[in-house]
Amino acid sequence: MGQLRKFCAKAAKTAAVAAVSAGLWTLNAQAEDVLRVAMTMSDIPTTNGQPNGGAEGHRFAGITIFDSLIAWDLTSVDRPSPLVGGLAESWSTNPDDRRVWTFNLRKGVKFHDGSDWNAQAAIWNFDKILKKDAPQYDERQAGQSYGVLNGVESYRAVDDHTLEVVTKSPDALFPYGLTVIFFASPAHWDAVGADWDAFSADPSGTGPWKVKDVVARERLELLPNPDYWDAARRPKLDRLVLLPIPDASARTAALLSGQVDWIEAPAPDSVERIAESGFTVTKGPYPHVWPWMLNTTEESPLHDVRVRQALNLGVDRAGIVELVGGLGYPAVGAVGPESPWFGNPEFDIRYDPDAARALMAEAGYSTENPAELDVIISASGSGQMLPLPMNEYIQQTLSEVGFKVNFEVLEWNALRARRNAGAKADENKGVDGINSSWVTTDPFFGFILMLDSGFAAPNGINFGHVNDPVIDELSEQIGVTFDPAEQDKLMAKLHARFVDQAYWLFVVHDANPRAMAANVKGFVSAQSWLQDLATVSLD
């Protein structure tokens, strides 16, 4: 475990530097309403319009600065977040040709530089991701689009405020994918020299916050957009400062010492102390799973379903939940039994070392002749909870049922790049799994993108190259089923197959914890990976 300790020490050093930077804002925070937020990331998310860093990047540099055509309603704690209009007031698909989508764009919206949002701007942004010969095409942004536009055949402006998009085949899930496509100002890109690096240093979107300053590995400073089109989301703060502090203990110390006002993912062993010190701790359900995504190719021992099931039977989830201070829930699939998508899997995910050893014996392994697995993990990251101690605990319990697990520890964005490359990529040769938290918000993002063989990396994020005709057939049916109730039934069948074949190691669901100063008001802990800081104020 020397590599783990070395990486952890490096992360702690980075966190300490960030915490010192956070201290620079103490006096400013007293002079005006400044909210200082400590992120789990080790760097600032990219600000070019397609943020990196996963959901945390979208949370802090996506929906703050930019808007998408379709967004998530983040106004309720009592229900999963539904889709709502963003830069598109409404959308529809032609009942006679389900490939054709019409988006009625919101009128009167301005980019931060004062230029107009319209259908031409929408097309320009589609081109930056899809059209490789366009001057504004950016491979980095295309890589952060998760392939959600790969099914688009064509797009055109019907008029200034009507956009038509034609997909290659009927796609009932297309609106979900559009929640991760953000829109940057074409006029501002031209004004800064038609250069995405220059744009990133001084970005222009349509979102509720404008960028004041970007300092790599130190801070992202945002100011309110007083002219934001949605009056309910016009910020109530004078300033928002986002600070990368990847170490949970360093984040907690920064909160307790008054260097920051808000922290993502507090250290579990400090939650009681945080609450007793007068801070607010929020938590609740959201569509999250903390898995190992498994290499199912013939090159890995995990090609054998018996080994994958033994892996799931060899993990003490109750122990993991205790390790994270109760800030999680045991996972018996990608979603819980309360979900309409859970279905009726035959494989019962539980901690059963004897059953795990029996399956390993059938597959030719034992504690004396273990299956050796090389797994990529991170030290921190969006939704990653406490990956180092959690994975160390899993490593120990799996050693007792016939596995020898080795870890390669990477920075979060480096891990995401390896995940997106897939198990067959040269850089992942010999890798059997990757610990990457995942979102289960919708059928496409949560499941099809990860399981359908057509989305095997790098065409999607099917890291393990799952190639299952049953999954593929269900994915196809779901994609052309526009009735939500019927779609739920198909999703239940797909999830049951996912569990029965144990294509992932399902460990826990995060409790979405964060902590903040008592004077932070107006926060709604939505059942989403995204959270809206525009509603927050300071007393």
N, C-alpha and C positions, 0 to 999 in steps of 0.2 A: 504493500500500500504506500510505498515511498513516493510514487508518482502523484497519488492523490494528495498527500500532505504537501508536496512541493507546489502543486497547482493551487491548493487552498491558500498557502502562504502568499503566493503571488497575487491571488484575488483579494486577499485581505489587505495587501499593500496598496493595490489600486483603490480599494474601498476607502482606505485611510486618507489617500490623497483627495478623493472626491469629497469626503466628509470635511476636510479642511476647507475645500472650496465652498462647501455649503455654509461654513461658518462666516464666509465673507458677506453673506446676505443677511446676517443677524440684524445689523443696524438699519439696513434698508427696509427690512420687514417691519420694523417698529415705526418707520416714517410713513408708510403707505400700506395698503392692503395687498401684500405680496404672499402668495401661497408657494411654499418651497416643498417640492415633492421628491422623495428619494425613490428612484426606480430600481428594479433588480438587474437591469442591464449594465454592462461594463462600459458602454459607450452611448453616445447620443444616436437615436434612430436617424436614418437618412431622411433628408427634408426635400427631396426632389419631386415628391408627389406619390411615390410608391415606397413607403418606409420599409426598412428591413426590421429585424428583431421580432418577427411574429406578431402575435396579438398585442403585446405590450408596445411594439412600435406603432401599430395602428391606433392604440389607445392614446398615445402621447404625441405622435407626430403625423397621424393620419386624420382622424376626425376632429382634431383641434385646428389644424391649418387648412385642411382641404375638405371637400365634400365628395360624395359618390352619387350616382344617379338614384340608387335605392339605398336606404339606410336601415339601421336597427332602432326601434323605439326603446329608449333607455330610461323611461320615466316611471317604471314600476318595479317594486321588489317582489311582488306577489305572483308573477307569472313569467314564463320564458319570454324573452323579447321578440316581438313580431316585426315584420318588415313594414317600413313606412316610406313615403316619398322623400327623396332628398333633392337633388338638382332636377329630378323628374317629379312633377306633381302627381302624375299617374302613368300607368303603363298597361298594355293589353297585348294579347296575341290574337291573330286572325283565326277565328274558328274554322275557316275553310282551308287555311294553310298555317298550321301551328308553328311553322318555321319563322313566320313574319311577326316581329314585335314592333310596336309603336310606343314611343316615349314622348309624352307631352311635357316639354321642358318648362321649368319655372321661369317666369318673366321678371325682369327688373333686377336680376342678380348681377353683382359686380365682383370681379376679382379684386384683390387687395390693391392692385396698381391702378384701379379705376376702369379697366377695360371690361367689355361686356361678356357675360356668359351667354352662349347661344349654341345652336346646332353645329356651326362651323368649329367652335372651340371643342365640342365633344368629339367631332371627327378627328381633329388635330391630335387629341389625346389618345384616341384609339390607334391612330397611326404611330404614335411614339412607342407603342407596344407591339403592334402587328406588322407594320410596313417597314421592312428592313432597308428599303432604299429611300425612306423619308429622311429629310435633314434632321428631324427631331427624334428619330428612332434611338432608343437607349436600351442596350442589351441588359444593363443592370435593372432597369425598371421592368423590362419584360420578364426577367428572372424572378421578380418579386410579385408577379401577377398570378402565380399559382396555376398558370395555364387555363384560367377560366374563360379566356377569349379564344382559345384554340378552336372552338366549335363554331366560330363566326365565319360566315361565308362572305357577307358584304354589309355595308352600312352607308347611309346617305342622309343628307338633310332634305326633308320634304319642304320645310320652310325654316325660318329663323328659330322657331321654337318647337319643331317637331323632328324627331330623329327616328329613322327606321333602321332596324337591324334584322338581318336575315341569317338564321343559323343553318348549318349544314344539314341538320335533321331536327325534328321536333324535340324540344328540350324544356320540359316543365320546370327544371331546376335553374334555368338561366338567371332569373332575378336574384337568387342567392349569391351567385358568383359576382354579380355587379356591385355587391357591398364592399368589395376589396379593390375596386378600380377607382382611383381618385383623380381629380381633374386640376391640372396646373394651367397657368395663364400663358397662352401662346404669345401675346404681345410682350409680356415681361421677359419671356425666354429670348425673344428677339432683342429686347432692350439691353440685356446683359451680355450680348455678344453671341447668342445662339450656342450657349455652352452650359451643359447641365451642372458642372461643378460650380460655375459662377451663380447659377440659379439656386443651387442648394445653399449657398452662403447668404442668399437674399431671396427666399422663395415668395411666390405669390399664388395663393389659392383663393377659395371663396369662403373658407371656414370662419368660425367665430373668433379665432385668435390669429393675430399677425406675428410674424417672427421679428424680434428685435435683435437677437444675437444668437449665434451658434458657435460654441467653442468645443471642439472635439474632446471627448473623454472628460469634459468638465461641466458644461451646462447648456441647456436650450432655454432661452428666455423669450417669453411670449407676452404680447400686449393685446388688450381687447380690440375687437373689430366692432366699433359702435354702430356700423351700418349693416350688420349681419342680417340677412333676409328673414331669419326666424327670430322674432322678438323674444320668444321664451328662452332662447339659447344665447342671448347677448350676455357676455360675461359680466359678473358682478364684482370681480377683482380688478385691481389696478395692474397687477402683474402676476404671471405664472412662471416659476423657475423650476425646471426639471433637471434633476441631478442623478448621474449614474453611480449607484453605490451597490455593487453586486453582492457584498457579504451581508447576511441577515443580521449578524451581531453589530456590525458597523452601522447599518441602517437604524437599528433599535437604539444604539447609543446616541446617534445624531438626533433622534426624536426626543429622547429623555433629557438631553442636554440643551434642547431648544434651538439646535442648528437647523432643523427642518420642522415642518408642520404636519407632514403626512408621509407615511412609508408604506410601500407595497410589501406584502409578505413579511410580517415581523417575525423575529426569532421565536419559535414556539415556547421555549423555556422562559421567555420574558413576557409572555402575554399577560399573565396574572399581575406581574409587577407594573406593566404598562397601564392596565386598567386601574390598579390601586393608586397609581400616581396621578389619576385624574384625566387620562386620555381616553378617547373613544376607540373601541375595537369593533370593527364590523366584519361580519362573515355571513355566508349563506350559500345556497346551491347555485351552481351555474354549469353550463354544458362543457365539462372538462373531464378528461381522463389522463392518467399518468401511466403510460405503458412502456414496454420495450417493443418496438417494431422489429419483427423478426425476418431474417433472411430465410426464405423458403426454397431457395434454389438447391440443386443437387450437391453443390459444393459445401453445404452446411449440414451439421447434424440435425438442424431444425427443419430440414426437408421432411423428416419423419414426424407425422402427426402425433405419434406416441411420445416423442421427446418434447414436442411443444406442449402437450397436455401435462406431462410430468413437470415441466417448467412451471406451469400455472398452479399445480398442486403443491409445489415445493416452496411457496412464498407465504410467509406469515403476515397477512395483511393487518390483522389486529395489532401485531407488534409494530408495524409501520405507522399505523394511526397513533399508537401510544408515543412512538418516537417523535412524531410531528406535533405533539401536544394536543391531540384531538382535533387538529385543523385539517381533517380529511375524513373520507368515508371509504370503507373497503369496496373494491370494484369486483363485480361478478360478470362484467362485460364492458363494452364501451359506454353503455348507458345502464341505468339501474332498472330493477324490476318495475318501478312505478311508471316508466316510460312506455308509451304505446308502441315504441319501436323495439322493446326488449324481446318479444316473441316467446317461444317455448324451446329454448335450447335443451338438448339432452345431456350435454356435458355440464356437470355441476362444479363450477369454480369454487375452490375452498382450499384451506390448508390441510393437507392430508399426506404427510411424509411417507407413510407406508404404501399408499396407492401410487405415489410418485416413484418410489423405489421399484415397485412391481412393474410399472410401465417401462422404466429405464432398463430393467433386467430383460424384458421382452425385446427391447431395442438393442441389447448387447452391451449395456453400460452398467457400472456399479461405482461405489465409492472408491474401490481399488482401481477401476478402469473407467474414469470419469469422461463424460463428454466435455471437451474443452470449448469454451465460447469466448470470443473476443467481442466486447460490447463498447460502443462509443457513448460517453456520458458527458455532461457539462458540470461546471461548478455553480452555475446560476442560470437565470434566463426566464423568459415569459412562461408562466405556468409550471416551471420546473420544481417548485416547492424547495425542498432541501436535498438536492440530488446527490451530494457526496455521502452524507450519513445514511440516507435511504438506500442507496446502491450498495454501500458497504454491508448493511444489514441483510439485503437480499443475497449478496455474495456468500455470506456466512450460511444462511439457511439452505441455499442451493447446494453448498458443498456437502451437506448431510444427506443428499438424496442422489448424488452421482454426477454433479456438475463441477467443473473447474472454470471459474469466470475470471477473465482478465479485463481490465478497463483501460481505455484510452480516453483521457480527459481533455476536452476542447472548450474553447470559448464558445458562447451560445451561437453567434452567427456563423462561426466555423462549423459547428455541429449541424446547423440547419443546411449549410451548403453540402455537407457530406450526405445528409439525409436526402436532399433533393437530387443528388447525383445517383443514388440507388445502389443496391447491393452488388450489381454487376460492374460498376465503375472501377477503373483501375485503382483509384485511390482507396477503394473500399474492399480490395481483395483480402479475403480472410476475415472480414467483419461479419459477425453472426447476428448482431442486433444493434439497435440505437435507441437510447432513452430520450424520447422527444414527446413532451406533453402535447395533447391534441384537443381540438375543439369538436364537439358533437352537435353543433347548433342546427345543422341542416343536412339533408341526405347527400348532397354533392360533396361539400367540404368535409363533412365528418366521416364519410364512408366510401362513396364511389371513387373519389380522387385517390383514396388510399388502398383500394382493394381491386378495382376493375383492372383487368390485364391491359386494357387499352391505355391506362394511365400509369403503366410501369415506368419508373423513372428512367430517363429524364423527361418523358412526356407528361408526367404528372408526379404524384408523390407516393406512388406504390413502391415504397423503398424495398420491400422484400421480394418483389416480383411475384406476388401472388397470382397464380394462373388457375382459376377455378371456374369451370363452365357454369356452375350453378350461380356463383356470384355474378358473373358477367351477364347471364340471362336476366337475373333479377334487376341488375343495374339498368339494363336496357328497358325493361318494363317500367321501372320507376321513372326513368327519364321521359317517357311518353304518357305518363298517367297524370292528368291535370286535376283529377278529383282528390282532394286532400285525404279523405277517409280511405279510399282505395290505395292511395300512396302509402299511408300508414301501415296497412296490412302487408304490403310488399316489403316495406322496411323491416317489419317484424320478422319476416322470413329471412331477409338478408342478414339481420343481426344474429339470429339463431345459428345460421350457417357460420358466421364469423366466430362465434363462441365455440361451436362444436369442433371446428377445425383449429381453434386456438392459434389463429394467425398472428396474434400479439400476445405478449404477457401482460395481462390486465392487473394492475396493482391497486391504485386508489383513485378517488376523485378528490380534488382540492376543495376546501371550504371557502375559497375566495377571500382570505383574510387581508385586512389592511388596518392600520392604526393612524389616528390623527389627533391633533390638539383639540381641547374642549371647545375652543372658539371657532372651529371649522363647522359651518352650518350649511344646510341645503343639499348635502350629498345623498344621492339615491343609489343604493347598492343593487344595481340591476342584475338580473339573471343572465349575464352576458360576460364575455371576455372584455368587452369594451365598457368604459364608464365615462359619463359626461361630467367634465370639470367646469363647464360653463355655468352650471346652476349653483356652484359653490360660492359661499361668501365667508367673511371673517367678522366675528363680533368684536 
